Amino acid sequence: MTNIAFIALGSNMGDREEYLMSAIGYIHQLKGTVVEKISSIYETDPVGYTEQDQFLNMVIQISTDLTAFMLLGELQTIEETLNRKRVVKWGPRTLDLDILLFNHENIETEQLIVPHPRMHERAFVLIPLAELQNDLCIPTIEKPIYAIIEQLHDKEGVRIWKQKSGVDVFALLGN
């Protein structure tokens, strides 16, 4: 069975764009996984712990034969491969990969919560996600993403950094 997942990517250390692109390349190489869509890249103000550099954020849509838990494990391995260190909660990082949605499933375990528990509060997640599928509904909230975005107060902290040029995702991945 092929699963559809949306993954948020973020980086605010080093060559931020290179970390995002490397992560997409690694994800695309996962067995039974294809990167279907990518959003533009947005520069965003930090949330939570604000004494840090600005982030680059984006969202990708994948189809995968992996289960949600297998995907989580693979994403954590990619974070480690790209030098992710977990020192300060919400602190600086080379790479952050979060499963936002996995099919239309609700998953709540100690290791994984899907839909991502704070995604509906975060413009830096919802704006790039809406670029991929504006009318998508979060399973626990019965409103389309565009309606949730209208009610957010931190939209001004999310600025387009690199507009998706219409280039096919596979061209970006070098396939």
Secondary structure as UniProt FT lines:
FT   STRAND          3..11
FT   HELIX           16..28
FT   TURN            31..32
FT   STRAND          33..38
FT   STRAND          41..44
FT   STRAND          55..64
FT   HELIX           68..81
FT   TURN            82..83
FT   TURN            89..90
FT   STRAND          96..102
FT   TURN            103..104
FT   STRAND          107..108
FT   STRAND          113..114
FT   TURN            117..118
FT   HELIX           119..121
FT   HELIX           123..132
FT   TURN            134..135
FT   TURN            139..140
FT   HELIX           145..151
FT   HELIX           155..157
FT   STRAND          158..162
FT   HELIX           169..172
FT   TURN            173..174
//
